[in-house]
Amino acid sequence: MGVGDAVGQFDRTNLLQVIRSDGVIVKPDDSITPLDSTYVAKANNRGSPIVAAARTRHEGVTTSYVFAFRQTAEQRTASFLPSALGYKGPVYAYNYFDRRGQYVEPGKVIEFVVPDDGAYWIVIPIGPSGVGFLGDASKFVSNGKNRVARIVDTGTLRARIVFSPGEARMHLYGFSRVKPVIHATRAAVENLVYDSYTQLFQFDLVAKPSTKPMVTFRAMR
């Protein structure tokens, strides 16, 4: 994998956001491509930022990774529709660099300012469980299948987490409009924190290296 850093000047912190500790790349299912709205804007010479997306597809639970960047200094705002990403129900859109997000219906436009170094959003569906799972907090592709092998939501959201050799602790996060109940099989949930203002939760999952524990989530009613 080409990391783009000069020889002898690798940014280890940045590199670890795309690989596991054993060197396996945590990537989406497909290559990132511009949204249709970007092609339309370019055809009309609007000079708007490029907005592109890639995805991880689990069993009825698709995570989208949306990146936007500017080609000119003049146009600093961009937008996208969750419905254009294929969502038919509500989603949670998380601004990775700003560490904030919003609960959004699929027909509502998400508008944002694009900084000089780009903007990055992780978009997850809110299914029957009432929980949106953002995955590994240390990874750009947080629900990539080399990290999260399976996600299914049938009223209780279940996620199978992949621990690499030598790895025994992982920091995970997600969204719920009320405090969720979280359980793990063959692992322990530690340091669970729920912020009632942002409605984000985070916790450490502790398990044996090279295992694939199952974590279950359900919003308290």
C-alpha positions, 0 to 999 in steps of 0.5 A: 500500500502506498502511504504517500509519505516521504521515505523515512517520514512515515506518519505512524499514527495516520498509517494505523488508521488504515491497518490492523496491528498485524498489517492487514488493511481495513478497507471498504468493499469497493473503491471510492467513487464520486456521487452522481450529484458531483458529476451533475455539478461539474457538468454545470461548471459549478466549481463545487467540491468533489463528494465521493463515497465507498461502502461496507455491506453487511447483512442489511446494514451498509456503512458509507464512508463519504469524503469531500475535497475542494478543487478551488478556494472559492466554493467551501460548502458541500452536501449529500443526501443519505438517500443518494447513498441508498438509505431508505430510513434514518441514519446517523452521519458522523463527521470523523475529523470534527468528532460530531454527528447528526441524526438524519432522515434520508430525505434531508440534506447534510450540508457542511464546510469543507476544510483545506484538507477535506471533510470525512463522514461515516454514515450508518443506518439506524435499524430496529435496535435503535442503535447505529454501530460506528465500529472501530474508533481508531480506523477510517473504514471503521466497519471494514470486514477485516475489523468487523466481520458481521453486522446484523440488526433484527431488533438487537444489533449484533456485531462480530469483531475481529481481533488480530494476533497480539491484540487484546483491547479495542475501542469501539463506538456508536450512536443511540438516542437512549443509553444502549444495553451492550453485552459481549460473548467471549469478551468483556465490555469495559469503560462504557460511556454514554453522552446524553447530549451527543447521544454517542457511546464508546467502550473498550472491548477486551478479548483474547488475540486472534478471536472473533467475539460477538457484541450485542446492542439494544437501545433501552426503552 
